[in-house]
Amino acid sequence: MLNKIFRLEKRNTCVKTEIIAGTTTFLTMAYIIFVNPAILSQAGMDKPALIAVTCLVTAIATIATGVFANAPIAMAPGMGLNAFFAYMLVITQKISWQTALGVVFMSGLFFLILTLIGLRKKLVEAIPTSLISAISVGIGLFITFIGLQNLGIVKDHPVTLVQAANLSPTIMIGLAGLIVMIFLEMKKFKGSLLIGIIVSTVLAIMLGKVNKPESLISTDISISAVAMKLDILSTFKWSLFGSIFSLMFMDMFDSIGTLVACCSEAKMADGNGKIKELDRLLTIDAGASMFGAMMGTSTTTSYIESAAGIEQGGRTGLTSIVTGILFLIAMLFVPVVGIVPIYATAPALIMVGLFMIKEIKKIDFVQMENAFPAFIIIIMIALSYSISTGLAFGFISFAVLKVIAGKAGQIKPVMWLITGLSVLYFTIPLFAKGS
């Protein structure tokens, strides 16, 4: 039965291998159960509800990829995307988290429309590879900075803006978890981030920094504090257009890069290197973001950690279904997850930043008209504390430098459109202030 549904023999796998692969993927990405609520709760959202929602949305989205695309791909609220939600939309732009959920929903809707009408491919092809890689590097630095702040090792300063803080017991606890993560990564051990978070939390309990959970499991699960609270009507304003645009592109590039890499590794590409299920997976990805917004979490996207399960032999949707079921089971452990302190999850952010910054090797630093836009994207995302601002600076500078170099003909029409939207991102607030 399972062989017929998932075409196990055709893809050279079996039920046992798929179960092992699905479990491996779960262990590798289970850190999101701790980290996503820790980030989004800083936007004023209810943490216990966020823990349950993170598990629920991850489970349903991941099972959907298994059922409808027969692919060993896991989906969950994306790192970087959740930071954009909490730190950019809510804390920096000072909009409510309900409106921020509306922004997530609208970005997912536009992503879905672009995929269905075939414009997604043109948009992706229009933006140079160097700029796409720079976006990952910039977000990696951004996430690392947030991780250092959450750890407490970097704090504000009235003159230099930031400075290193003195060591404290909580910082030492977080650093212990970071060392564990690094050591396990060196040993290629699966689930390194999850284990590091657990080690830091156990140390915090032993040193009396956090209280033990009242119970290990709970069947009294409620997501009502965040579910169906999104405010879509409040997103219909020019000031949020840039945020919707940026969030859509971040999710699009992240998803396409992850899906192409993982599906190719899972031998899902045809003789020409094309992945037949790619559009279906992107449709599920966009739909998952919309569903996640309704449930009360930030943008849901495909996870590169799926590669861990694929390395273990996962080749079909059965892998994803196993991963999704394990996330459903994890919902029972909300009381345990709820006690995890923010300095215990901070090292995971630093490690994810490290993983993302590896994309820097794909940037063309030889040609100045490619190097500078990529450089400015990286720097401005990190220093302006704004992903959308970094993207706008990069896209505009790319067009300007191509024109100066006499290579305007190399800019594709869609890229001109993106540049125009980036200009509007900066100019519309000026007109709004003048009115």
C-alpha positions as CSV (number, residue, x, y, z in Angstrom):
1,M,0.0,0.0,0.0
2,L,2.6,2.6,1.1
3,N,4.9,1.4,-1.8
4,K,2.1,2.1,-4.3
5,I,1.2,5.5,-2.8
6,F,4.7,6.9,-2.4
7,R,6.4,4.9,-5.2
8,L,9.0,3.7,-2.8
9,E,10.6,1.0,-5.0
10,K,10.8,3.4,-8.0
11,R,12.8,5.9,-5.8
12,N,15.0,3.1,-4.4
13,T,13.8,3.4,-0.8
14,C,11.7,1.5,1.8
15,V,9.5,2.2,4.8
16,K,12.2,1.7,7.3
17,T,14.6,4.1,5.5
18,E,11.8,6.8,5.2
19,I,11.0,6.6,8.9
20,I,14.7,7.0,9.9
21,A,15.0,9.9,7.4
22,G,11.9,11.6,8.8
23,T,13.1,11.3,12.3
24,T,16.5,12.7,11.4
25,T,14.9,15.7,9.7
26,F,12.8,16.3,12.9
27,L,15.8,16.1,15.2
28,T,17.8,18.5,13.0
29,M,15.1,21.2,12.8
30,A,13.3,20.7,16.2
31,Y,15.2,23.7,17.5
32,I,12.5,25.9,15.7
33,I,10.0,24.8,18.4
34,F,12.2,26.7,20.9
35,V,13.5,29.5,18.8
36,N,10.5,30.7,16.9
37,P,8.3,31.3,20.0
38,A,11.3,33.0,21.7
39,I,11.6,35.5,18.8
40,L,7.9,36.1,18.2
41,S,7.1,36.5,21.9
42,Q,9.2,39.6,21.8
43,A,6.6,41.1,19.5
44,G,4.1,40.8,22.4
45,M,2.6,37.5,21.4
46,D,1.6,34.7,23.8
47,K,4.6,32.3,24.1
48,P,2.7,29.0,25.1
49,A,0.3,29.6,22.2
50,L,3.2,30.2,19.9
51,I,4.9,26.9,20.9
52,A,1.8,25.0,20.0
53,V,1.2,27.0,16.7
54,T,4.8,26.4,15.6
55,C,4.4,22.7,16.0
56,L,1.0,22.7,14.4
57,V,1.8,24.8,11.3
58,T,5.1,22.9,10.8
59,A,3.3,19.6,11.1
60,I,0.5,20.4,8.6
61,A,2.7,22.2,6.1
62,T,5.3,19.3,6.2
63,I,2.6,16.6,5.9
64,A,1.1,18.5,3.0
65,T,4.4,18.3,1.0
66,G,4.4,14.6,1.6
67,V,0.8,14.0,0.6
68,F,0.5,16.4,-2.4
69,A,4.1,16.6,-3.7
70,N,5.5,13.2,-2.5
71,A,8.7,15.1,-1.6
72,P,10.9,14.6,1.5
73,I,10.7,18.4,2.3
74,A,9.9,19.9,5.7
75,M,8.4,23.3,6.1
76,A,8.3,25.5,9.2
77,P,8.3,29.2,10.2
78,G,11.6,30.5,8.6
79,M,14.6,31.8,10.4
80,G,15.2,35.4,9.3
81,L,11.6,35.6,8.3
82,N,10.6,35.5,12.0
83,A,13.2,38.0,12.8
84,F,11.8,40.3,10.1
85,F,8.4,39.9,11.7
86,A,9.4,40.7,15.3
87,Y,12.3,43.1,15.0
88,M,11.5,44.9,11.7
89,L,7.7,45.0,11.5
90,V,6.6,45.1,15.1
91,I,9.5,46.6,17.1
92,T,11.1,49.0,14.5
93,Q,8.0,50.0,12.4
94,K,5.8,49.9,15.5
95,I,2.9,48.1,14.0
96,S,0.8,45.6,15.9
97,W,1.6,41.9,15.7
98,Q,-1.9,41.4,14.3
99,T,-1.1,43.7,11.4
100,A,2.3,42.0,11.0
101,L,0.4,38.7,10.6
102,G,-1.7,40.5,7.9
103,V,1.6,41.4,6.1
104,V,2.7,37.7,6.2
105,F,-0.7,36.7,4.8
106,M,-0.5,39.2,1.9
107,S,3.1,38.3,1.1
108,G,2.0,34.7,0.9
109,L,-0.9,35.6,-1.3
110,F,1.2,37.5,-3.8
111,F,3.8,34.7,-3.8
112,L,1.0,32.3,-4.6
113,I,-0.4,34.5,-7.4
114,L,3.1,34.9,-8.9
115,T,3.6,31.1,-8.9
116,L,0.2,30.3,-10.4
117,I,0.5,32.8,-13.3
118,G,4.1,31.9,-14.1
119,L,5.8,35.2,-13.1
120,R,7.8,33.7,-10.3
121,K,10.4,32.3,-12.7
122,K,10.9,35.7,-14.5
123,L,11.4,37.5,-11.2
124,V,14.0,35.0,-10.0
125,E,15.9,35.0,-13.3
126,A,15.9,38.8,-13.3
127,I,17.9,39.2,-10.1
128,P,21.6,38.3,-10.3
129,T,22.9,35.4,-8.3
130,S,25.3,37.6,-6.4
131,L,22.4,39.7,-5.1
132,I,20.4,36.7,-4.1
133,S,23.4,35.3,-2.2
134,A,24.0,38.7,-0.6
135,I,20.5,38.6,0.8
136,S,21.3,35.3,2.6
137,V,24.6,36.7,3.9
138,G,22.9,39.9,5.1
139,I,20.1,38.1,6.9
140,G,22.8,35.8,8.4
141,L,24.6,38.8,9.9
142,F,21.2,40.2,11.1
143,I,20.2,37.0,12.8
144,T,23.7,36.7,14.4
145,F,23.4,40.2,15.8
146,I,20.0,39.4,17.3
147,G,21.4,36.2,18.8
148,L,24.3,38.1,20.4
149,Q,21.8,40.6,21.8
150,N,19.5,37.9,23.1
151,L,22.5,36.2,24.7
152,G,23.4,39.5,26.4
153,I,27.0,39.6,25.2
154,V,26.3,42.7,23.0
155,K,24.5,45.7,24.4
156,D,23.7,49.3,23.5
157,H,26.1,52.2,24.0
158,P,25.2,55.9,23.8
159,V,28.3,56.8,21.8
160,T,29.5,53.7,19.8
161,L,25.9,52.3,19.6
162,V,27.0,48.8,20.6
163,Q,29.5,47.4,23.0
164,A,30.5,44.0,24.5
165,A,28.9,43.3,27.9
166,N,30.6,41.9,30.9
167,L,30.3,38.2,31.4
168,S,27.4,37.1,33.6
169,P,26.1,33.7,34.7
170,T,23.4,33.7,32.0
171,I,25.9,34.6,29.3
172,M,28.1,31.8,30.4
173,I,25.1,29.4,30.3
174,G,24.4,30.5,26.7
175,L,28.0,30.2,25.7
176,A,28.1,26.7,27.1
177,G,25.2,25.7,24.7
178,L,27.0,27.4,21.8
179,I,30.2,25.4,22.5
180,V,28.1,22.2,22.5
181,M,26.5,23.2,19.2
182,I,29.9,23.9,17.6
183,F,31.4,20.7,18.9
184,L,28.5,18.6,17.6
185,E,28.6,20.3,14.2
186,M,32.3,19.5,14.0
187,K,31.4,15.9,14.6
188,K,28.5,16.0,12.0
189,F,26.1,15.0,14.8
190,K,22.4,15.4,13.9
191,G,20.3,17.7,16.1
192,S,23.3,19.8,17.3
193,L,21.2,23.0,17.8
194,L,18.5,21.2,19.7
195,I,21.0,19.5,22.0
196,G,22.8,22.8,22.7
197,I,19.5,24.4,23.7
198,I,18.7,21.5,26.0
199,V,22.1,21.7,27.6
200,S,21.8,25.4,28.3
201,T,18.3,25.0,29.7
202,V,19.4,22.1,32.0
203,L,22.3,24.3,33.2
204,A,19.9,27.2,33.9
205,I,17.6,24.9,35.9
206,M,20.6,23.5,37.9
207,L,21.8,27.0,38.7
208,G,18.4,28.2,39.7
209,K,18.0,30.7,36.8
210,V,14.7,29.1,35.7
211,N,12.1,27.0,37.4
212,K,11.4,23.4,36.5
213,P,8.2,22.8,34.5
214,E,5.2,22.0,36.5
215,S,4.5,19.0,34.2
216,L,6.3,17.3,31.3
217,I,3.3,17.1,29.0
218,S,0.0,18.9,28.7
219,T,-3.2,18.0,26.8
220,D,-4.6,21.4,27.5
221,I,-3.3,23.0,24.3
222,S,-4.7,26.4,23.2
223,I,-3.8,28.6,20.3
224,S,-6.7,31.0,20.7
225,A,-4.4,33.8,21.9
226,V,-2.8,34.1,18.5
227,A,-5.0,32.1,16.0
228,M,-7.2,34.1,13.6
229,K,-6.0,37.4,15.0
230,L,-4.5,38.7,11.8
231,D,-5.5,42.1,10.6
232,I,-5.5,42.2,6.8
233,L,-7.3,45.5,6.3
234,S,-4.5,47.4,8.1
235,T,-2.0,46.2,5.5
236,F,-3.6,48.3,2.7
237,K,-1.3,51.2,3.1
238,W,1.8,52.4,1.2
239,S,4.0,52.3,4.2
240,L,3.7,48.5,4.4
241,F,4.0,47.9,0.7
242,G,7.8,47.6,0.9
243,S,7.5,45.2,3.8
244,I,5.1,42.9,1.9
245,F,7.4,43.1,-1.1
246,S,10.5,42.3,0.9
247,L,8.9,39.4,2.8
248,M,7.6,37.9,-0.4
249,F,11.0,38.0,-2.1
250,M,12.8,36.7,1.0
251,D,10.5,33.7,1.1
252,M,10.7,33.2,-2.6
253,F,14.5,33.1,-2.8
254,D,14.8,31.1,0.3
255,S,12.3,28.5,-0.9
256,I,13.6,28.2,-4.4
257,G,17.2,27.8,-3.2
258,T,16.2,25.2,-0.6
259,L,13.9,23.2,-2.9
260,V,16.3,23.1,-5.8
261,A,19.1,21.9,-3.6
262,C,17.1,19.3,-1.6
263,C,15.1,18.0,-4.5
264,S,18.2,17.5,-6.6
265,E,19.9,15.7,-3.7
266,A,16.8,13.5,-3.4
267,K,17.1,12.5,-7.1
268,M,13.8,14.2,-8.0
269,A,15.2,16.1,-11.0
270,D,14.6,14.8,-14.6
271,G,17.3,14.3,-17.3
272,N,17.4,18.0,-18.0
273,G,17.9,18.9,-14.3
274,K,14.3,20.2,-13.9
275,I,12.2,19.4,-10.9
276,K,8.7,18.6,-12.0
277,E,7.2,19.0,-8.5
278,L,8.9,22.5,-8.0
279,D,5.8,24.6,-8.8
280,R,3.6,22.4,-6.7
281,L,6.0,22.7,-3.8
282,L,6.2,26.5,-4.2
283,T,2.4,26.6,-4.2
284,I,2.3,24.6,-1.0
285,D,5.0,26.9,0.4
286,A,2.9,30.0,-0.3
287,G,-0.3,28.4,1.0
288,A,1.6,27.4,4.2
289,S,2.6,31.0,4.8
290,M,-1.1,32.1,4.5
291,F,-2.2,29.3,6.7
292,G,0.6,30.1,9.2
293,A,-0.5,33.7,9.3
294,M,-4.1,32.7,10.1
295,M,-2.8,30.4,12.9
296,G,-0.6,33.1,14.3
297,T,3.0,32.7,13.2
298,S,5.5,34.3,10.8
299,T,6.2,33.2,7.2
300,T,6.5,29.5,6.7
301,T,9.1,28.2,4.3
302,S,11.0,25.2,3.1
303,Y,13.8,24.1,5.4
304,I,17.3,23.3,4.3
305,E,17.5,20.9,7.3
306,S,15.4,18.6,5.0
307,A,18.8,17.7,3.5
308,A,19.7,15.8,6.7
309,G,16.8,13.4,6.2
310,I,17.6,13.1,2.5
311,E,21.2,12.2,3.4
312,Q,19.8,9.3,5.5
313,G,18.0,8.0,2.4
314,G,14.7,9.9,2.4
315,R,13.3,10.1,-1.1
316,T,9.5,10.4,-0.8
317,G,6.7,12.1,0.9
318,L,6.6,9.4,3.6
319,T,9.7,11.1,5.1
320,S,7.8,14.4,5.4
321,I,4.8,12.7,6.9
322,V,7.0,11.1,9.6
323,T,8.5,14.5,10.4
324,G,5.1,16.1,10.6
325,I,3.7,13.5,12.9
326,L,6.7,14.0,15.3
327,F,6.0,17.7,15.4
328,L,2.3,17.0,16.2
329,I,3.5,14.8,19.1
330,A,5.8,17.7,20.2
331,M,2.8,19.8,20.9
332,L,2.2,17.9,24.0
333,F,5.5,19.2,25.5
334,V,4.5,22.9,25.6
335,P,5.2,23.1,29.4
336,V,8.8,22.0,28.9
337,V,9.5,24.2,25.9
338,G,7.9,27.2,27.8
339,I,10.6,27.3,30.4
340,V,13.5,27.6,27.9
341,P,15.1,31.1,28.5
342,I,16.0,33.4,25.6
343,Y,19.7,33.1,26.3
344,A,19.5,29.4,25.7
345,T,18.0,29.8,22.3
346,A,20.3,32.7,21.3
347,P,23.2,30.4,20.3
348,A,21.0,28.7,17.8
349,L,20.5,32.1,16.1
350,I,24.2,32.6,16.0
351,M,24.7,29.2,14.4
352,V,22.0,29.8,11.8
353,G,23.7,33.1,11.0
354,L,26.9,31.1,10.4
355,F,25.1,28.7,8.1
356,M,23.6,31.5,6.1
357,I,26.8,33.5,5.7
358,K,28.4,30.7,3.8
359,E,26.6,32.0,0.7
360,I,29.2,34.7,0.5
361,K,31.4,32.4,-1.6
362,K,28.8,32.7,-4.4
363,I,29.1,36.5,-4.7
364,D,31.1,38.0,-7.6
365,F,33.5,40.4,-6.0
366,V,35.5,40.8,-9.2
367,Q,33.0,43.0,-11.2
368,M,32.4,46.2,-9.2
369,E,28.9,46.6,-10.5
370,N,28.1,43.2,-9.0
371,A,30.3,43.5,-5.9
372,F,29.1,46.8,-4.5
373,P,25.4,46.1,-4.6
374,A,25.9,42.8,-2.9
375,F,28.2,44.5,-0.3
376,I,25.6,47.2,0.4
377,I,22.8,44.7,0.8
378,I,24.9,42.8,3.4
379,I,25.9,45.9,5.3
380,M,22.6,47.8,5.2
381,I,20.5,44.8,6.3
382,A,22.7,44.4,9.4
383,L,23.4,48.0,10.2
384,S,20.0,49.5,9.4
385,Y,18.2,46.7,11.3
386,S,16.0,46.4,8.2
387,I,16.0,43.7,5.6
388,S,13.8,45.6,3.2
389,T,16.0,48.7,3.4
390,G,19.1,46.6,2.6
391,L,17.3,45.1,-0.4
392,A,16.2,48.5,-1.7
393,F,19.7,50.0,-1.4
394,G,21.2,47.0,-3.2
395,F,18.7,46.9,-6.1
396,I,19.0,50.6,-6.8
397,S,22.8,50.6,-6.6
398,F,22.9,47.7,-9.0
399,A,20.9,49.6,-11.7
400,V,22.8,52.8,-11.2
401,L,26.2,51.1,-11.5
402,K,25.2,49.1,-14.6
403,V,24.1,52.4,-16.2
404,I,27.4,54.1,-15.3
405,A,29.4,51.1,-16.6
406,G,27.5,51.3,-19.9
407,K,25.8,48.0,-19.4
408,A,22.2,49.1,-18.9
409,G,21.3,46.6,-21.6
410,Q,22.2,43.7,-19.2
411,I,19.4,44.8,-16.8
412,K,16.3,42.7,-17.5
413,P,12.9,44.5,-17.7
414,V,11.6,42.9,-14.6
415,M,14.8,44.1,-12.7
416,W,13.9,47.7,-13.8
417,L,10.5,47.1,-12.3
418,I,12.0,45.9,-9.0
419,T,14.3,48.9,-9.0
420,G,11.4,51.2,-9.5
421,L,9.6,49.6,-6.6
422,S,12.7,50.1,-4.5
423,V,12.8,53.8,-5.3
424,L,9.1,54.0,-4.3
425,Y,10.1,52.3,-1.0
426,F,12.2,55.4,-0.1
427,T,10.2,58.1,-1.7
428,I,6.6,57.3,-0.6
429,P,7.4,58.0,3.1
430,L,8.7,61.4,2.1
431,F,5.5,62.3,0.3
432,A,3.5,60.9,3.2
433,K,5.3,63.2,5.6
434,G,4.8,66.2,3.3
435,S,1.1,65.7,3.0
